[in-house]
Amino acid sequence: MPTRFIRNSILFSLLLICAIPVFAAEPLLIGDRRELFIDEALVDKLTGEAEIRLQHPISREVVFKFDQPWEGSSSGYHTIFKDGDLYRLYYRGSHIIVSEGRINTGSHKPFYCYAESNDGIHWTRPELGIVEFKGSKKNNIILEGRGTHNFAPFKDENPNCKPAAKYKALAGIQSEGGLYAFQSTDGIHWKLMQEKPVITKGAFDSQNLAFWDSDQKTYRAYYRIFTKGITTSKTWKPEGDRAIRTATSDDFLNWGNEADLTYEDSPSEQLYTNQIKAYHRAPHIRIGFPARYIERGWSESMKALPDLKRRELRASSVERYGTAISEGLLMASRDGVHFKRWNEAFLRPGLERSGTWQYGHQFIAEHVVETKSTLPGAPDELSIYAPEDYWHGKGGALRRYTLRLDGFTSVRSSMKGGELISKPIIFEGSKLSVNFATSAAGSLRIELQTPKGKPIQGFTLRECADLFGDSVDRIVTWNQNADVSSLQGKPIRLLIQLKDADLFSFQFQK
């Protein structure tokens, strides 16, 4: 075949391809929900110095010490949620004794315990009179026996939930047969929903949890698996990495649709916990705080970390007990299965001090809660809790960390400036609110565009007033006009211009 004919055929094919119309993706229906930049689901393009940046919690006070006789140095797997004006804390009471060549966990059997607070900072142990410990029921123990390794309660927000099961929990390990379903009327007195386990295929040697997914109208569970090996009640030979599986249920008893979590650009790592739950200010986004577990082995840096003698003592039993370290990560999903996981640490071990930089440190509690700010006149903030001082002594501690509302990540630009262009969206509402922060010299502006990128008259950058300050709810105006109701129900894009500024979230409000 002549070369000229081949060349002409190729050119003709290219012309046909170019002639095919390119259809833009369907606009995203966001309604009036709050949108965070915890992933790139709404982002079409970032230019200049604009980037999505991971934020980090600020260390606050120790809020709880596990120093009661029925608690101890291995108290863990914490669950915290706000229930009306009350904050509830659930945790395993357990104690280990470390000696040369041995870890003794038999000082007392594990219990599950309960504490409560009016502000998320100051906690009390109510005397519940439910479980006896050394001849007395004057304690805050709510559960003994089956499920006490990893009891993880939640308040059921399912509108069809029966009063007898207003609070639910999953708990159990493979030696007990798997995960069991529990229910309670008051969050304190618990009983099994049925005698047999509800999920049996998995490893479960972690904090396994569930919640009512109001976005997908189903119960969703997340639990421990291993990527390789066998983990059954008869054979325990785990291999590969610790990983996470999810399942759904209509009734909390019959579970299906199992799927192993996948990630955008993250390697397989040892994820010890998952701590996934719908974010209360944006329930269509499920946010997780998995603990990353890393075995680093002995090195000069390992020996330079705090508590070397204690570290060596733990390692004399099992080396990884002394040379593994852990930290908290951040991940998020819009479908419950595929996650954006930030590969950088969200909650690092922090400054070196006694009780830190060890295996079990920074296992973030399930889950984030909203608390009052300690700054007079400031808006509410988010509180996150994580343990420290595991393994040794009378008992460990739980430390509080804080973030601004929606402050997990932000779109940020230096003073050189940058822009974010969103994908086409369709909103409902009459005004646009932003959660943002700038320097005194910085600014943020927003332009509303057609899906093809043409500025919409009345909502251009030039007409948008400079936004500067630090607010979780500032209304955007154009020529002193905040009304955007003429554009609701129509596809638009957002062009966001930033200079020395962070944008954490936005919401079209009615």
Salt bridges, closest charged atoms under 4 A:
ASP32 OD2 - LYS510 NZ 3.96
GLU35 OE2 - ARG33 NE 2.56
GLU35 OE2 - HIS284 NE2 3.29
GLU35 OE1 - ARG334 NH1 3.11
ASP39 OD2 - ARG334 NE 2.85
ASP44 OD2 - ARG493 NH1 2.81
GLU51 OE2 - ARG53 NH2 2.55
GLU61 OE2 - ARG400 NE 2.62
ASP67 OD1 - ARG125 NH2 3.61
GLU71 OE2 - ARG125 NE 2.82
ASP83 OD2 - ARG88 NE 2.91
ASP83 OD1 - LYS155 NZ 2.55
ASP119 OD2 - HIS122 ND1 2.70
GLU144 OE1 - LYS109 NZ 2.74
ASP156 OD2 - LYS168 NZ 2.54
ASP186 OD2 - HIS189 ND1 2.75
GLU195 OE1 - ARG146 NH2 3.27
ASP205 OD1 - ARG224 NH1 2.81
ASP213 OD2 - ARG220 NE 3.83
ASP213 OD2 - ARG286 NE 2.70
ASP215 OD2 - ARG286 NH2 2.93
ASP260 OD1 - ARG245 NE 2.51
ASP265 OD2 - LYS340 NZ 3.95
GLU269 OE2 - ARG292 NH1 3.08
GLU269 OE1 - ARG341 NH2 2.82
GLU327 OE2 - ARG292 NH2 2.82
GLU370 OE1 - HIS280 NE2 2.90
ASP380 OD1 - LYS372 NZ 3.64
GLU381 OE2 - ARG400 NH1 3.52
GLU388 OE2 - ARG353 NH1 3.12
GLU388 OE1 - ARG399 NE 2.92
ASP406 OD1 - ARG281 NE 2.79
GLU428 OE1 - LYS510 NZ 3.45
ASP466 OD1 - ARG445 NE 2.56
ASP470 OD1 - ARG404 NH1 2.78
ASP502 OD1 - ARG412 NE 3.68
